[in-house]
Amino acid sequence: MEVVVRILLIIASLVLIASILLQSGKSAGMSGEIAGGAESIWGKNKSRSYEGKLEKATAVSAIIFVVASLTLVAIQ
């Protein structure tokens, strides 16, 4: 059981690192918003965009990371 949780923790941490590094900064999208990119930020298609998928991947991997960490502490 401990080995499975450790593997899950390693995978979640790698996905979390990758999804954070792939996200663009808050100031990087300002020129796109002025040119009409605000529809993808505030519109209904945000979850379908690349940024929306990265945000979901970050949130899911962070939750898995915390749960796996707490589980690993409880097992030991």
Chimera marker file (.cmm) of the C-alpha trace (Angstrom):
<marker_set name="trace">
<marker id="1" x="0.000" y="0.000" z="0.000" r="1" g="1" b="0" radius="0.5"/>
<marker id="2" x="2.817" y="2.361" z="0.874" r="1" g="1" b="0" radius="0.5"/>
<marker id="3" x="4.515" y="1.797" z="-2.475" r="1" g="1" b="0" radius="0.5"/>
<marker id="4" x="1.323" y="2.624" z="-4.383" r="1" g="1" b="0" radius="0.5"/>
<marker id="5" x="0.861" y="5.879" z="-2.447" r="1" g="1" b="0" radius="0.5"/>
<marker id="6" x="4.505" y="6.837" z="-3.004" r="1" g="1" b="0" radius="0.5"/>
<marker id="7" x="4.176" y="6.246" z="-6.764" r="1" g="1" b="0" radius="0.5"/>
<marker id="8" x="0.966" y="8.289" z="-6.829" r="1" g="1" b="0" radius="0.5"/>
<marker id="9" x="2.737" y="11.062" z="-4.908" r="1" g="1" b="0" radius="0.5"/>
<marker id="10" x="5.631" y="11.118" z="-7.367" r="1" g="1" b="0" radius="0.5"/>
<marker id="11" x="3.324" y="11.213" z="-10.398" r="1" g="1" b="0" radius="0.5"/>
<marker id="12" x="1.172" y="13.956" z="-8.857" r="1" g="1" b="0" radius="0.5"/>
<marker id="13" x="4.237" y="16.034" z="-8.017" r="1" g="1" b="0" radius="0.5"/>
<marker id="14" x="5.630" y="15.737" z="-11.546" r="1" g="1" b="0" radius="0.5"/>
<marker id="15" x="2.287" y="16.703" z="-13.093" r="1" g="1" b="0" radius="0.5"/>
<marker id="16" x="1.987" y="19.612" z="-10.654" r="1" g="1" b="0" radius="0.5"/>
<marker id="17" x="5.460" y="20.907" z="-11.501" r="1" g="1" b="0" radius="0.5"/>
<marker id="18" x="4.872" y="20.589" z="-15.245" r="1" g="1" b="0" radius="0.5"/>
<marker id="19" x="1.449" y="22.241" z="-15.187" r="1" g="1" b="0" radius="0.5"/>
<marker id="20" x="2.733" y="25.180" z="-13.145" r="1" g="1" b="0" radius="0.5"/>
<marker id="21" x="5.735" y="25.717" z="-15.388" r="1" g="1" b="0" radius="0.5"/>
<marker id="22" x="3.626" y="25.569" z="-18.562" r="1" g="1" b="0" radius="0.5"/>
<marker id="23" x="1.192" y="28.252" z="-17.406" r="1" g="1" b="0" radius="0.5"/>
<marker id="24" x="1.787" y="31.762" z="-18.624" r="1" g="1" b="0" radius="0.5"/>
<marker id="25" x="2.079" y="34.634" z="-16.193" r="1" g="1" b="0" radius="0.5"/>
<marker id="26" x="-0.722" y="37.060" z="-15.434" r="1" g="1" b="0" radius="0.5"/>
<marker id="27" x="0.965" y="39.912" z="-17.318" r="1" g="1" b="0" radius="0.5"/>
<marker id="28" x="1.733" y="37.773" z="-20.383" r="1" g="1" b="0" radius="0.5"/>
<marker id="29" x="-1.856" y="37.841" z="-21.608" r="1" g="1" b="0" radius="0.5"/>
<marker id="30" x="-2.465" y="41.581" z="-21.488" r="1" g="1" b="0" radius="0.5"/>
<marker id="31" x="-1.800" y="42.179" z="-25.171" r="1" g="1" b="0" radius="0.5"/>
<marker id="32" x="-4.128" y="39.312" z="-26.075" r="1" g="1" b="0" radius="0.5"/>
<marker id="33" x="-6.922" y="40.766" z="-23.970" r="1" g="1" b="0" radius="0.5"/>
<marker id="34" x="-6.693" y="44.106" z="-25.717" r="1" g="1" b="0" radius="0.5"/>
<marker id="35" x="-6.823" y="42.427" z="-29.124" r="1" g="1" b="0" radius="0.5"/>
<marker id="36" x="-9.983" y="40.484" z="-28.291" r="1" g="1" b="0" radius="0.5"/>
<marker id="37" x="-8.616" y="37.562" z="-26.331" r="1" g="1" b="0" radius="0.5"/>
<marker id="38" x="-10.883" y="38.377" z="-23.394" r="1" g="1" b="0" radius="0.5"/>
<marker id="39" x="-13.516" y="36.034" z="-24.765" r="1" g="1" b="0" radius="0.5"/>
<marker id="40" x="-11.331" y="33.031" z="-23.989" r="1" g="1" b="0" radius="0.5"/>
<marker id="41" x="-10.584" y="34.380" z="-20.505" r="1" g="1" b="0" radius="0.5"/>
<marker id="42" x="-14.090" y="35.396" z="-19.425" r="1" g="1" b="0" radius="0.5"/>
<marker id="43" x="-16.144" y="33.440" z="-21.924" r="1" g="1" b="0" radius="0.5"/>
<marker id="44" x="-17.652" y="29.982" z="-21.856" r="1" g="1" b="0" radius="0.5"/>
<marker id="45" x="-14.745" y="28.446" z="-23.746" r="1" g="1" b="0" radius="0.5"/>
<marker id="46" x="-12.216" y="28.978" z="-20.963" r="1" g="1" b="0" radius="0.5"/>
<marker id="47" x="-12.383" y="25.373" z="-19.808" r="1" g="1" b="0" radius="0.5"/>
<marker id="48" x="-11.769" y="24.175" z="-23.369" r="1" g="1" b="0" radius="0.5"/>
<marker id="49" x="-8.721" y="26.351" z="-23.879" r="1" g="1" b="0" radius="0.5"/>
<marker id="50" x="-5.153" y="25.302" z="-23.197" r="1" g="1" b="0" radius="0.5"/>
<marker id="51" x="-4.959" y="27.606" z="-20.160" r="1" g="1" b="0" radius="0.5"/>
<marker id="52" x="-8.176" y="26.206" z="-18.730" r="1" g="1" b="0" radius="0.5"/>
<marker id="53" x="-6.936" y="22.646" z="-19.066" r="1" g="1" b="0" radius="0.5"/>
<marker id="54" x="-3.676" y="23.574" z="-17.358" r="1" g="1" b="0" radius="0.5"/>
<marker id="55" x="-5.568" y="25.207" z="-14.481" r="1" g="1" b="0" radius="0.5"/>
<marker id="56" x="-7.678" y="22.078" z="-14.010" r="1" g="1" b="0" radius="0.5"/>
<marker id="57" x="-4.611" y="19.836" z="-14.183" r="1" g="1" b="0" radius="0.5"/>
<marker id="58" x="-2.897" y="22.003" z="-11.570" r="1" g="1" b="0" radius="0.5"/>
<marker id="59" x="-5.869" y="21.892" z="-9.222" r="1" g="1" b="0" radius="0.5"/>
<marker id="60" x="-6.414" y="18.139" z="-9.577" r="1" g="1" b="0" radius="0.5"/>
<marker id="61" x="-2.741" y="17.276" z="-9.154" r="1" g="1" b="0" radius="0.5"/>
<marker id="62" x="-2.468" y="19.567" z="-6.116" r="1" g="1" b="0" radius="0.5"/>
<marker id="63" x="-5.428" y="17.833" z="-4.465" r="1" g="1" b="0" radius="0.5"/>
<marker id="64" x="-3.994" y="14.394" z="-5.257" r="1" g="1" b="0" radius="0.5"/>
<marker id="65" x="-0.604" y="15.514" z="-3.915" r="1" g="1" b="0" radius="0.5"/>
<marker id="66" x="-2.066" y="16.693" z="-0.602" r="1" g="1" b="0" radius="0.5"/>
<marker id="67" x="-4.242" y="13.603" z="-0.155" r="1" g="1" b="0" radius="0.5"/>
<marker id="68" x="-1.361" y="11.254" z="-1.012" r="1" g="1" b="0" radius="0.5"/>
<marker id="69" x="0.951" y="13.104" z="1.374" r="1" g="1" b="0" radius="0.5"/>
<marker id="70" x="-1.529" y="12.874" z="4.223" r="1" g="1" b="0" radius="0.5"/>
<marker id="71" x="-2.188" y="9.224" z="3.454" r="1" g="1" b="0" radius="0.5"/>
<marker id="72" x="1.512" y="8.460" z="3.453" r="1" g="1" b="0" radius="0.5"/>
<marker id="73" x="1.928" y="10.128" z="6.848" r="1" g="1" b="0" radius="0.5"/>
<marker id="74" x="-1.041" y="8.187" z="8.235" r="1" g="1" b="0" radius="0.5"/>
<marker id="75" x="0.389" y="4.885" z="6.969" r="1" g="1" b="0" radius="0.5"/>
<marker id="76" x="3.814" y="5.389" z="8.515" r="1" g="1" b="0" radius="0.5"/>
<link id1="1" id2="2" r="1" g="1" b="0" radius="0.2"/>
<link id1="2" id2="3" r="1" g="1" b="0" radius="0.2"/>
<link id1="3" id2="4" r="1" g="1" b="0" radius="0.2"/>
<link id1="4" id2="5" r="1" g="1" b="0" radius="0.2"/>
<link id1="5" id2="6" r="1" g="1" b="0" radius="0.2"/>
<link id1="6" id2="7" r="1" g="1" b="0" radius="0.2"/>
<link id1="7" id2="8" r="1" g="1" b="0" radius="0.2"/>
<link id1="8" id2="9" r="1" g="1" b="0" radius="0.2"/>
<link id1="9" id2="10" r="1" g="1" b="0" radius="0.2"/>
<link id1="10" id2="11" r="1" g="1" b="0" radius="0.2"/>
<link id1="11" id2="12" r="1" g="1" b="0" radius="0.2"/>
<link id1="12" id2="13" r="1" g="1" b="0" radius="0.2"/>
<link id1="13" id2="14" r="1" g="1" b="0" radius="0.2"/>
<link id1="14" id2="15" r="1" g="1" b="0" radius="0.2"/>
<link id1="15" id2="16" r="1" g="1" b="0" radius="0.2"/>
<link id1="16" id2="17" r="1" g="1" b="0" radius="0.2"/>
<link id1="17" id2="18" r="1" g="1" b="0" radius="0.2"/>
<link id1="18" id2="19" r="1" g="1" b="0" radius="0.2"/>
<link id1="19" id2="20" r="1" g="1" b="0" radius="0.2"/>
<link id1="20" id2="21" r="1" g="1" b="0" radius="0.2"/>
<link id1="21" id2="22" r="1" g="1" b="0" radius="0.2"/>
<link id1="22" id2="23" r="1" g="1" b="0" radius="0.2"/>
<link id1="23" id2="24" r="1" g="1" b="0" radius="0.2"/>
<link id1="24" id2="25" r="1" g="1" b="0" radius="0.2"/>
<link id1="25" id2="26" r="1" g="1" b="0" radius="0.2"/>
<link id1="26" id2="27" r="1" g="1" b="0" radius="0.2"/>
<link id1="27" id2="28" r="1" g="1" b="0" radius="0.2"/>
<link id1="28" id2="29" r="1" g="1" b="0" radius="0.2"/>
<link id1="29" id2="30" r="1" g="1" b="0" radius="0.2"/>
<link id1="30" id2="31" r="1" g="1" b="0" radius="0.2"/>
<link id1="31" id2="32" r="1" g="1" b="0" radius="0.2"/>
<link id1="32" id2="33" r="1" g="1" b="0" radius="0.2"/>
<link id1="33" id2="34" r="1" g="1" b="0" radius="0.2"/>
<link id1="34" id2="35" r="1" g="1" b="0" radius="0.2"/>
<link id1="35" id2="36" r="1" g="1" b="0" radius="0.2"/>
<link id1="36" id2="37" r="1" g="1" b="0" radius="0.2"/>
<link id1="37" id2="38" r="1" g="1" b="0" radius="0.2"/>
<link id1="38" id2="39" r="1" g="1" b="0" radius="0.2"/>
<link id1="39" id2="40" r="1" g="1" b="0" radius="0.2"/>
<link id1="40" id2="41" r="1" g="1" b="0" radius="0.2"/>
<link id1="41" id2="42" r="1" g="1" b="0" radius="0.2"/>
<link id1="42" id2="43" r="1" g="1" b="0" radius="0.2"/>
<link id1="43" id2="44" r="1" g="1" b="0" radius="0.2"/>
<link id1="44" id2="45" r="1" g="1" b="0" radius="0.2"/>
<link id1="45" id2="46" r="1" g="1" b="0" radius="0.2"/>
<link id1="46" id2="47" r="1" g="1" b="0" radius="0.2"/>
<link id1="47" id2="48" r="1" g="1" b="0" radius="0.2"/>
<link id1="48" id2="49" r="1" g="1" b="0" radius="0.2"/>
<link id1="49" id2="50" r="1" g="1" b="0" radius="0.2"/>
<link id1="50" id2="51" r="1" g="1" b="0" radius="0.2"/>
<link id1="51" id2="52" r="1" g="1" b="0" radius="0.2"/>
<link id1="52" id2="53" r="1" g="1" b="0" radius="0.2"/>
<link id1="53" id2="54" r="1" g="1" b="0" radius="0.2"/>
<link id1="54" id2="55" r="1" g="1" b="0" radius="0.2"/>
<link id1="55" id2="56" r="1" g="1" b="0" radius="0.2"/>
<link id1="56" id2="57" r="1" g="1" b="0" radius="0.2"/>
<link id1="57" id2="58" r="1" g="1" b="0" radius="0.2"/>
<link id1="58" id2="59" r="1" g="1" b="0" radius="0.2"/>
<link id1="59" id2="60" r="1" g="1" b="0" radius="0.2"/>
<link id1="60" id2="61" r="1" g="1" b="0" radius="0.2"/>
<link id1="61" id2="62" r="1" g="1" b="0" radius="0.2"/>
<link id1="62" id2="63" r="1" g="1" b="0" radius="0.2"/>
<link id1="63" id2="64" r="1" g="1" b="0" radius="0.2"/>
<link id1="64" id2="65" r="1" g="1" b="0" radius="0.2"/>
<link id1="65" id2="66" r="1" g="1" b="0" radius="0.2"/>
<link id1="66" id2="67" r="1" g="1" b="0" radius="0.2"/>
<link id1="67" id2="68" r="1" g="1" b="0" radius="0.2"/>
<link id1="68" id2="69" r="1" g="1" b="0" radius="0.2"/>
<link id1="69" id2="70" r="1" g="1" b="0" radius="0.2"/>
<link id1="70" id2="71" r="1" g="1" b="0" radius="0.2"/>
<link id1="71" id2="72" r="1" g="1" b="0" radius="0.2"/>
<link id1="72" id2="73" r="1" g="1" b="0" radius="0.2"/>
<link id1="73" id2="74" r="1" g="1" b="0" radius="0.2"/>
<link id1="74" id2="75" r="1" g="1" b="0" radius="0.2"/>
<link id1="75" id2="76" r="1" g="1" b="0" radius="0.2"/>
</marker_set>
